[in-house]
Amino acid sequence: MDVLPPSIDIHIPFDKPKCEHPRCRASASLNLNKLELTHQLVHEIPLSTSNTFAWNQLIQTHLSKKQLRQVLSVYHGMMLRGVRPDEHTLPRVLTASRLCTNLSFGKQVHAHAFKLGFSSDLYVITALMEMYGRLHGVDAAKWVLDNAPNTNSVAWTILAKLSLIDNKPHLAFEIFDQMLRLKADIDPIGLATAIGACSLLKSLQQARNVHQIARDCGFEFHLLVSNSLLKMYVDCDGLEEARSFFDAMPSKDVISWTEMIRGYVKKGGYNEGLKLFRRMIRAGIKPDSLTISSILPACARVPAHKQGKELHAYLFRNGIDLNPTVQNAIMDMYVKSGFIELASTVFMCMMERDIVSWTIMILGYSLHGQGGRGLDLFFEMEKESSLEIDEFTYAAVLHACVTACRVDVGMFYFNCIQAPTVTHCALMVALLARAGLFNEVQAFIEEHQIVNDAEVLRALLDGCRIHQQLKIGKQIVEQLCELEPLNAENYVLLSNWYADNAKWDMVDKLKLTIRDMGLKPKRAYSWIEFRSKVHVFRTGDVSHPRSEMIYWELQHLMKKMEDEGRRPSSVFSLHDVDEERECIHIGHSEMLAISFGLISTQGRETIRVTKNLRVCRSCHDTAKPPPLDFSVGSVWASSLSAVCILPWQTLFSLSHFRSKGDQMPKHGAFGYGMKHAKMNE
């Protein structure tokens, strides 16, 4: 075996170790009183004694206590006293060099191993591979293995693991295949490493092949292998295979349950994830912080906010570690389920906040219509010198600028982004368009060459809706139809534009186009929770048992608005829901849900309504201004991960009180609403 990889100098003087790693500096301040006597005794060992047992034990003691600087110092002392290290000394010192990120010292120890004749020892070889792989790259580790006089399955597994750390799953899988061809011993750790490579490759077929190998080796139900297989199937979108294997597992630990819960939540199976979590508790398995972080996104919806609060209380009752990751997940859950003040309370009580914590709250305020508060929070965050602002935080800040219509602030921070993404550009387009600066929008789009991006065009379309720029809006919609010919919502947008301009022949033509292409426009639904039951409404819905009272309440509200001289907008030219244009205003799903909330609650109480699509301008105008008998505050929110904006979801938050004189007549003017709704079924 050669001494060192070609890129490393062979002739290295032995220097006293200088460890600059924070972990090393911290270890220097530890109380070493108990080891002082040991050090004294070791140094009193006669030089004629060649036994290194005492030295090795001292090195191992420091290493187990993470006192890395002392490990290197003891080894330095050995060499100064002429004590010859053995095959137990060198791997421990190499490990300390790796943990200390001291590659220079590790190279010197490698040279000692060669000179002392330990370069063929397997323990030394694997320690060298670990050190070079972590500090010099997987290629250097592979060089060590290729030049080793003898190897074993442990060395191959370490190389595969280092390939995964270096984000080279293909190389890791090739190494595993080579182990199979060489008929090397396959152990659970080697299998888990190969399974990890499949997870990164996201190949379901390779996942099944590795599962069969685990079955053939008899390690299928070894807990480490089983949990790795579960994670692999989840990462490869094989949820059915994951559940089937999960049910077949003879023994499960908290990792097994967490992986299965994470799989369901990741695929949107929130209810199944919650069921599994309850089964886990009944089985006597105590969830850890990772389990909680996996299940909380299932509660980040208005209908599931009670389960989210129960989970939060469960954490306190059972003393589960509330680390920043868990607290961030709790904040995210409260933001998405409409409880921004509870999210703010969690944020204020956090002892330690990371960049994700600040980003969630900044975006949360923005999504709840409080962009100014979001910006104030960001300005406060900037004073924290230890925090590094990333692209997600900048996206949240730009979103807050859009909500608060702060063009100057948005432009300043956009220019601070080193490499703006399409999302950042789309937010800037939305900011300029909502401010009515359409000339600036055109110049910005041309400058950044994003004229053919659908996300950017939809951001511009929002501004056209607000400022009724129908001509520009039509051009954008036609461009969207060309970019996304299989998106039914684009044709609905165009159809609504033609309908608003009384071009009924084009409306009929577009309907035929949608039908002939086999496209299905999304139907609008709104839902509200009342007494632990979710009530769902669709456009023109008359199926609810209390429909008569719901429509009466809406007509009563419309009458009061007319008496005030306020009429909701009837413009649907740039709206993306076809059925709502053809239905009367009070038949829209969100209005039905709001009305149900009004008749189902008493006193001053918050009503939360969620919609799967964009709220039309008419319903927005009705809900936003305060009517005579209840005060309204609209809150807009989106379905999102920690920092990423996904498709529209709308959340109204209404706080109201009813006057005592309002009573429903025995025979209200309900007939017309019901008749019209039936026509639109």
C-alpha positions in Angstrom: 0.0 0.0 0.0 1.3 3.5 -0.9 1.8 5.9 1.9 -0.7 8.7 1.0 -3.1 9.7 -1.9 -1.2 11.5 -4.7 -2.7 14.8 -3.7 -1.1 14.6 -0.2 2.5 15.4 0.6 4.4 12.4 2.0 7.1 14.2 3.9 5.2 15.8 6.7 7.0 17.1 9.9 5.4 16.1 13.1 3.9 19.2 14.7 2.2 19.7 18.0 -1.5 19.6 17.3 -3.4 22.9 17.0 -7.0 22.2 17.1 -9.2 25.2 16.1 -12.5 23.4 16.0 -15.1 24.9 18.4 -15.7 21.5 19.9 -12.0 21.2 20.7 -11.8 24.7 22.2 -14.8 23.9 24.4 -13.2 20.7 25.6 -10.2 22.6 26.9 -12.3 24.3 29.6 -13.7 21.1 31.0 -12.8 20.0 34.5 -10.0 17.4 34.2 -9.2 17.0 37.9 -10.2 13.3 37.8 -7.7 12.7 35.0 -4.8 14.6 36.4 -3.7 11.7 38.5 -4.0 9.3 35.5 -1.9 11.6 33.4 0.8 11.8 36.1 0.9 8.0 36.5 1.1 7.5 32.7 4.1 9.9 32.5 5.8 8.0 35.3 5.8 4.7 33.4 9.4 3.7 32.6 10.5 4.4 29.1 11.8 0.8 28.8 8.2 -0.4 29.1 6.7 -1.0 25.6 3.2 -1.7 26.8 0.8 0.9 25.4 -2.3 -0.2 27.3 -2.3 2.7 29.8 -1.8 5.2 27.0 -4.6 3.7 24.9 -6.9 3.8 27.9 -6.2 7.4 28.5 -6.8 8.3 24.8 -10.0 6.3 24.8 -11.2 8.1 28.0 -10.6 11.5 26.4 -12.2 10.4 23.2 -15.4 9.1 24.9 -15.7 12.4 26.7 -15.3 14.3 23.3 -12.1 15.9 24.7 -10.5 15.9 21.3 -7.6 18.2 22.0 -6.5 16.1 24.9 -6.5 13.0 22.6 -4.1 14.7 20.2 -2.0 16.0 23.1 -1.6 12.5 24.7 -0.6 11.1 21.3 1.9 13.9 20.9 3.3 13.0 24.4 3.6 9.4 23.4 5.7 10.2 20.5 7.9 12.6 22.5 8.6 9.9 25.1 9.4 7.4 22.3 6.4 5.1 23.1 5.5 3.1 20.0 1.7 3.3 19.2 0.0 0.1 18.2 -3.0 -0.9 16.1 -5.4 0.3 18.9 -3.8 3.7 19.3 -3.9 4.8 15.7 -7.6 4.4 14.9 -8.5 6.3 18.0 -6.2 9.2 17.1 -7.5 9.2 13.6 -11.0 9.4 14.9 -10.1 12.4 17.0 -8.4 14.1 14.0 -11.6 13.5 12.0 -13.9 14.9 14.7 -11.6 17.8 15.2 -11.5 18.4 11.4 -7.7 18.5 11.7 -6.7 16.9 8.3 -3.1 18.0 8.7 -2.6 16.0 11.9 -4.5 13.1 10.4 -2.1 13.0 7.5 0.8 12.8 9.9 -0.8 9.9 11.7 -1.3 8.2 8.3 2.5 8.5 7.7 3.2 7.0 11.1 0.9 4.1 10.3 2.9 3.4 7.2 6.3 3.7 8.8 5.3 1.6 11.8 3.9 -1.2 9.6 0.2 -0.8 10.4 -1.0 0.2 6.9 -2.5 -3.2 6.3 -4.4 -3.4 9.6 -8.2 -3.3 8.9 -9.0 -1.1 11.9 -6.4 1.4 10.7 -7.6 1.2 7.1 -11.3 1.9 8.0 -10.3 4.7 10.3 -8.2 6.3 7.5 -11.2 5.9 5.1 -13.5 7.6 7.6 -11.1 10.5 8.1 -10.3 11.1 4.4 -13.9 10.6 3.4 -15.2 13.2 5.8 -12.3 15.7 5.4 -11.0 15.2 1.9 -13.8 13.6 -0.1 -15.0 10.1 -0.9 -12.4 9.8 -3.8 -9.6 9.9 -1.2 -11.3 7.2 0.9 -11.8 5.1 -2.2 -8.0 5.5 -3.0 -7.2 4.2 0.5 -9.4 1.1 0.0 -8.2 0.4 -3.6 -4.6 0.5 -2.3 -5.2 -1.6 0.8 -3.6 -5.1 0.8 -6.7 -6.6 2.3 -10.3 -5.5 2.8 -13.6 -6.7 4.4 -17.3 -5.9 4.2 -17.0 -3.2 6.9 -14.6 -1.3 4.7 -16.9 -1.6 1.7 -19.9 -0.5 3.8 -17.9 2.6 5.1 -17.1 3.6 1.5 -20.8 3.3 0.5 -21.8 5.3 3.5 -19.3 8.0 2.6 -20.7 8.1 -0.9 -24.1 8.9 0.5 -22.7 11.6 2.7 -21.0 13.0 -0.4 -24.4 12.9 -2.2 -23.4 10.2 -4.6 -26.1 7.5 -4.2 -25.2 5.9 -7.6 -21.7 5.3 -6.4 -23.0 3.8 -3.1 -25.3 1.4 -5.1 -22.4 0.4 -7.4 -20.3 -0.4 -4.3 -23.1 -2.6 -2.9 -23.4 -4.4 -6.2 -19.7 -5.0 -6.2 -20.0 -6.5 -2.7 -22.7 -8.9 -4.0 -20.5 -9.9 -6.9 -17.5 -10.5 -4.6 -19.8 -12.5 -2.3 -18.8 -10.3 0.6 -20.6 -10.8 3.9 -23.8 -8.6 3.9 -24.8 -7.4 7.4 -27.7 -5.2 8.5 -25.6 -2.1 8.4 -24.5 -2.8 4.8 -28.1 -3.4 3.8 -29.3 -0.2 5.6 -26.7 1.8 3.6 -27.8 0.3 0.3 -31.4 1.0 1.2 -30.4 4.6 2.0 -29.0 4.9 -1.5 -32.4 3.7 -3.0 -34.1 6.4 -0.9 -32.0 9.1 -2.5 -32.4 7.6 -6.0 -36.2 7.4 -5.5 -36.3 4.3 -7.7 -39.2 2.1 -6.7 -38.0 -0.8 -8.8 -34.5 -0.7 -7.2 -36.2 -0.4 -3.8 -38.1 -3.7 -4.5 -34.9 -5.4 -5.6 -33.0 -4.4 -2.4 -36.0 -5.5 -0.3 -35.7 -8.9 -1.9 -32.0 -9.1 -1.2 -32.8 -8.2 2.5 -35.4 -11.0 2.5 -32.9 -13.5 1.0 -30.2 -12.5 3.6 -32.7 -13.1 6.4 -32.5 -9.5 7.6 -35.9 -8.3 6.4 -37.3 -7.9 9.9 -34.1 -6.8 11.6 -35.3 -3.6 13.2 -32.6 -1.4 11.6 -33.3 -2.9 8.1 -37.1 -2.8 8.6 -37.1 0.9 9.5 -34.7 1.7 6.6 -37.1 -0.2 4.2 -40.1 1.8 5.5 -38.3 5.1 4.9 -37.1 3.9 1.5 -40.7 3.1 0.3 -42.0 6.4 1.6 -39.2 8.3 -0.1 -39.9 6.4 -3.4 -43.7 7.2 -3.2 -44.5 3.5 -2.5 -46.9 4.2 0.3 -48.9 1.0 -0.3 -45.8 -1.1 -0.1 -44.7 0.8 3.0 -48.1 0.2 4.8 -48.1 -3.5 3.8 -44.6 -4.0 5.1 -45.4 -2.0 8.3 -48.4 -4.2 9.1 -46.2 -7.3 8.6 -43.4 -6.1 10.9 -43.3 -8.3 14.0 -41.8 -5.6 16.2 -42.0 -1.8 15.8 -40.3 1.0 17.7 -40.9 4.8 17.6 -38.9 5.1 14.4 -41.2 2.6 12.6 -44.4 4.5 13.6 -42.8 7.9 12.8 -41.8 6.8 9.3 -45.3 5.5 8.5 -47.0 8.6 9.9 -44.6 10.8 7.9 -45.4 8.9 4.8 -49.2 9.5 5.1 -48.8 13.2 6.0 -46.4 13.7 3.1 -48.9 12.2 0.6 -51.8 14.2 2.1 -53.4 11.3 4.0 -53.8 13.4 7.1 -56.7 11.5 8.7 -54.8 8.1 8.3 -51.7 9.7 9.8 -53.7 10.9 12.8 -55.3 7.4 13.2 -51.8 5.9 13.2 -50.7 8.4 15.8 -53.6 7.4 18.1 -52.8 3.7 17.5 -49.2 4.4 18.4 -50.2 6.0 21.7 -52.5 3.1 22.5 -49.7 0.6 21.8 -47.7 2.3 24.6 -45.1 3.8 22.3 -44.1 7.3 23.5 -43.6 9.7 20.5 -40.4 11.7 20.3 -39.9 15.2 19.0 -39.5 13.9 15.4 -42.8 12.1 15.6 -44.5 15.3 16.7 -42.9 17.3 13.9 -44.2 14.6 11.5 -47.8 14.6 12.7 -48.3 18.4 13.3 -48.6 19.2 9.5 -51.7 16.9 9.5 -53.3 19.4 12.0 -52.3 22.5 9.9 -55.9 22.8 8.5 -58.9 24.5 9.8 -60.9 21.3 10.3 -58.1 19.7 12.3 -57.2 22.7 14.6 -58.6 20.9 17.6 -56.3 17.9 17.1 -53.4 20.4 16.8 -54.3 22.0 20.1 -54.6 18.6 21.7 -51.2 17.6 20.4 -49.7 20.8 21.8 -51.2 20.0 25.2 -49.9 16.4 25.0 -46.4 17.7 24.6 -46.6 19.6 27.9 -48.3 16.8 29.8 -45.8 14.2 28.8 -42.6 16.3 28.9 -41.6 15.8 25.3 -38.6 17.9 24.3 -39.8 21.2 22.8 -36.8 21.8 20.7 -36.8 24.5 18.0 -37.9 22.0 15.3 -41.0 21.0 17.3 -41.9 24.6 18.2 -41.5 25.7 14.5 -43.9 22.9 13.6 -46.4 24.1 16.2 -46.2 27.7 14.9 -46.7 26.5 11.4 -49.7 24.5 12.4 -51.3 27.5 14.1 -50.6 29.8 11.2 -52.2 27.4 8.7 -55.2 26.7 10.8 -56.1 30.4 11.3 -54.7 31.0 14.8 -52.1 33.6 14.1 -52.1 35.0 17.7 -51.5 31.5 19.2 -48.6 31.1 16.7 -47.3 34.5 17.9 -47.5 33.4 21.5 -45.4 30.3 20.8 -42.9 32.4 19.0 -42.6 34.9 21.9 -42.1 32.1 24.4 -39.3 30.4 22.5 -36.0 30.5 24.3 -34.0 29.8 21.1 -35.2 30.9 17.7 -33.6 29.9 14.4 -34.1 31.4 10.9 -37.0 29.0 10.3 -38.8 30.4 13.4 -38.6 34.0 12.2 -39.5 33.0 8.6 -42.7 31.2 9.7 -43.9 34.2 11.7 -43.1 36.7 9.0 -44.9 34.7 6.4 -47.7 33.9 8.8 -48.5 37.6 9.5 -48.4 38.2 5.8 -50.8 35.4 5.0 -53.2 36.7 7.6 -53.3 40.1 6.0 -50.8 41.7 8.5 -47.9 42.4 6.2 -46.9 45.4 8.2 -46.4 43.3 11.3 -44.4 40.8 9.3 -42.1 43.5 8.1 -41.7 44.9 11.6 -40.7 41.4 12.8 -38.2 41.1 10.0 -36.6 44.5 10.9 -36.3 43.1 14.5 -34.7 39.9 13.2 -32.1 41.9 11.3 -30.7 43.0 14.6 -29.8 39.3 15.3 -26.3 39.2 13.9 -26.0 35.4 14.3 -28.8 34.7 11.9 -28.1 34.3 8.2 -31.0 35.3 5.9 -31.7 32.7 3.3 -33.8 32.6 0.1 -36.9 31.4 2.0 -36.8 34.3 4.4 -36.4 36.8 1.6 -39.5 35.2 -0.1 -41.4 35.7 3.2 -40.3 39.3 3.4 -41.4 39.9 -0.2 -44.7 38.3 0.5 -45.2 40.7 3.4 -44.3 43.6 1.1 -47.0 42.4 -1.3 -49.6 42.3 1.5 -48.6 45.7 2.9 -48.1 47.1 -0.6 -44.6 48.4 0.3 -43.0 48.7 -3.1 -39.9 50.6 -1.9 -39.1 48.0 0.8 -39.7 45.1 -1.5 -37.5 46.5 -4.2 -34.7 47.1 -1.7 -34.7 43.6 -0.3 -35.1 42.0 -3.7 -31.8 43.7 -4.7 -30.2 42.1 -1.6 -30.9 38.6 -3.0 -27.7 37.3 -4.6 -29.4 34.8 -6.9 -33.2 35.5 -7.2 -35.4 32.5 -8.0 -38.5 32.5 -10.1 -40.5 32.7 -6.8 -38.8 35.9 -5.8 -39.4 37.4 -9.3 -43.1 36.4 -9.2 -43.5 38.1 -5.8 -41.9 41.3 -7.1 -44.3 41.1 -10.1 -47.2 40.7 -7.8 -46.0 43.7 -5.7 -45.7 46.0 -8.6 -48.9 44.8 -10.3 -50.9 45.2 -7.1 -49.6 48.8 -6.8 -50.8 49.4 -10.4 -47.3 49.9 -11.7 -47.8 48.0 -15.0 -45.1 49.8 -16.9 -42.6 48.9 -14.2 -43.9 45.3 -14.3 -43.2 45.0 -18.0 -39.7 46.4 -17.6 -39.0 44.0 -14.7 -40.2 40.9 -16.7 -38.1 41.8 -19.7 -35.0 42.5 -17.6 -35.2 39.1 -15.8 -36.4 37.2 -19.0 -39.3 35.6 -17.2 -42.0 36.4 -19.8 -42.9 32.8 -20.4 -43.2 31.6 -16.7 -46.7 30.7 -15.6 -46.1 31.6 -12.0 -45.1 35.1 -13.0 -48.0 35.5 -15.3 -50.5 34.5 -12.6 -48.9 37.0 -10.2 -49.4 39.7 -12.9 -53.0 38.5 -13.4 -53.7 39.3 -9.7 -52.9 42.9 -10.3 -55.1 43.0 -13.4 -58.0 41.7 -11.3 -57.5 44.4 -8.7 -57.1 47.3 -11.1 -59.6 45.8 -13.7 -57.0 45.8 -16.5 -59.2 43.5 -18.6 -57.3 43.9 -21.8 -53.9 43.0 -20.3 -55.6 40.3 -18.3 -57.0 38.7 -21.5 -53.6 38.7 -23.1 -52.1 37.0 -20.0 -54.9 34.3 -20.0 -54.3 33.6 -23.7 -50.6 33.2 -23.0 -51.3 30.9 -20.1 -53.5 28.7 -22.4 -50.5 28.4 -24.7 -48.0 27.6 -21.9 -50.4 25.2 -20.1 -52.8 23.7 -22.7 -53.9 21.0 -20.3 -54.9 23.3 -17.4 -58.7 23.6 -17.4 -58.6 26.7 -15.2 -56.9 28.7 -18.0 -59.8 28.1 -20.3 -62.3 28.9 -17.5 -60.5 32.3 -17.1 -60.9 33.0 -20.8 -64.5 31.8 -20.8 -65.4 34.1 -18.0 -63.7 37.0 -19.8 -65.8 36.4 -22.9 -69.0 36.0 -20.8 -68.4 39.3 -19.1 -68.1 40.9 -22.5 -71.3 39.1 -23.8 -69.4 37.0 -26.4 -71.5 34.0 -25.8 -70.4 32.2 -29.0 -66.8 32.1 -27.7 -68.1 30.9 -24.3 -69.8 28.0 -26.0 -66.7 27.3 -28.1 -64.5 27.2 -25.0 -66.9 24.8 -23.2 -66.7 22.5 -26.2 -62.9 22.7 -26.2 -62.8 21.8 -22.5 -65.1 18.9 -23.1 -63.4 17.6 -26.2 -60.0 17.7 -24.5 -61.3 15.7 -21.6 -60.5 18.4 -19.1 -62.3 18.8 -15.8 -62.4 22.2 -14.1 -62.1 22.1 -10.4 -65.4 22.6 -8.5 -65.5 25.1 -5.7 -66.0 23.9 -2.2 -66.0 25.6 1.2 -66.2 24.0 4.6 -66.6 25.1 8.2 -66.3 23.2 11.5 -69.1 23.3 14.0 -69.3 21.1 17.2 -66.5 18.8 16.0 -68.2 18.2 12.6 -67.1 19.5 9.3 -69.9 21.0 7.1 -69.0 21.1 3.4 -70.9 23.4 0.8 -70.6 23.5 -2.9 -71.9 26.2 -5.3 -75.7 26.4 -5.2 -75.9 23.7 -2.5 -79.3 23.0 -1.1 -78.5 19.6 0.5 -77.8 20.8 4.0 -80.6 20.2 6.5 -80.6 23.9 7.4 -80.5 25.2 3.9 -83.7 27.2 4.2 -82.4 29.2 7.2 -78.9 29.6 5.5 -80.4 31.2 2.4 -82.7 33.4 4.5 -79.8 34.7 6.5 -77.9 35.6 3.3 -80.9 37.4 1.8 -81.4 39.3 5.0 -77.7 40.3 4.9 -78.0 41.4 1.2 -81.0 43.5 2.0 -79.1 45.4 4.7 -76.2 45.9 2.4 -78.5 47.3 -0.3 -80.1 49.7 2.3 -76.6 50.9 3.0 -76.1 51.6 -0.7 -73.4 48.9 -1.0 -73.5 46.4 -3.9 -70.9 43.6 -4.3 -69.0 43.5 -7.5 -70.5 41.4 -10.3 -67.4 41.2 -12.4 -66.2 37.7 -13.1 -64.0 38.4 -16.2 -60.8 37.2 -14.6 -62.2 34.7 -12.2 -61.2 31.0 -12.5 -64.4 29.3 -11.3 -67.0 28.9 -14.1 -69.9 27.7 -12.0 -69.8 30.7 -9.7 -70.4 33.1 -12.6 -73.6 31.2 -13.5 -74.9 31.1 -10.0 -76.5 33.9 -7.9 -74.2 35.6 -5.4 -75.8 34.1 -2.3 -75.4 30.6 -3.8 -71.6 30.7 -3.7 -70.0 28.1 -1.5 -68.2 30.5 0.8 -71.3 32.6 1.4 -73.3 29.5 2.3 -70.6 28.5 4.8 -70.4 32.0 6.3 -74.2 32.0 6.6 -74.2 28.6 8.3 -71.6 29.9 10.8 -73.8 32.9 11.6 -76.9 31.0 12.3 -75.0 28.3 14.3 -73.2 30.5 16.7 -74.3 33.0 19.3 -72.6 36.1 20.8 -69.3 37.4 19.7 -67.5 34.4 18.2 -64.9 33.7 15.5 -66.1 31.9 12.3 -63.5 30.2 10.2 -64.4 29.2 6.6 -62.0 27.4 4.3 -62.3 27.3 0.5 -60.3 25.2 -2.0 -60.2 27.8 -4.7 -60.0 31.6 -5.1 -62.7 33.7 -3.5 -64.6 35.7 -6.1 -64.5 39.5 -6.0 -68.2 39.6 -5.1 -67.9 37.4 -2.0 -64.7 39.2 -1.0 -66.5 42.6 -1.1 -69.4 41.2 0.9 -67.2 39.7 3.6 -64.6 42.4 3.9 -66.6 45.5 4.8 -68.3 45.5 8.2 -72.1 45.1 7.8 -74.6 46.4 10.2 -75.0 43.5 12.6 -71.5 41.9 12.6 -67.9 43.0 12.2 -65.9 41.2 9.7 -62.1 40.7 9.3 -61.0 38.7 6.3 -57.8 36.7 6.6 -56.2 35.2 3.5 -54.0 32.1 3.8 -52.4 29.6 1.5 -51.5 25.9 1.9 -47.8 26.0 2.4 -44.6 24.1 3.8 -42.2 26.1 6.2 -41.4 28.7 3.7 -42.9 27.5 0.3 -46.2 29.0 -1.1 -48.5 26.3 -2.7 -52.0 26.5 -4.3 -54.7 28.8 -3.0 -56.6 28.1 0.1 -58.8 30.8 1.5 -59.7 31.3 5.2 -62.2 33.8 6.4 -62.2 34.8 10.0 -65.4 36.6 11.1 -66.1 37.9 14.5 -69.8 38.8 14.9 -72.7 39.5 17.1 -76.4 39.3 16.3 -79.1 41.8 17.2 -81.9 40.5 19.3 -84.6 41.6 16.8 -83.4 39.3 14.0 -85.7 36.4 13.7 -86.3 34.0 10.8 -89.8 34.1 9.4 -91.8 30.9 9.1 -91.9 31.3 5.3 -88.9 33.3 4.0 -88.0 34.1 0.5 -86.1 30.9 0.1 -87.8 29.5 -2.9 -85.9 31.4 -5.5 -82.5 30.5 -4.1 -83.4 26.8 -4.0 -84.8 26.9 -7.5 -81.7 28.6 -8.9 -79.5 26.2 -7.2 -81.3 23.2 -8.6 -80.9 24.7 -12.1 -77.1 24.7 -11.6 -76.8 21.2 -10.2 
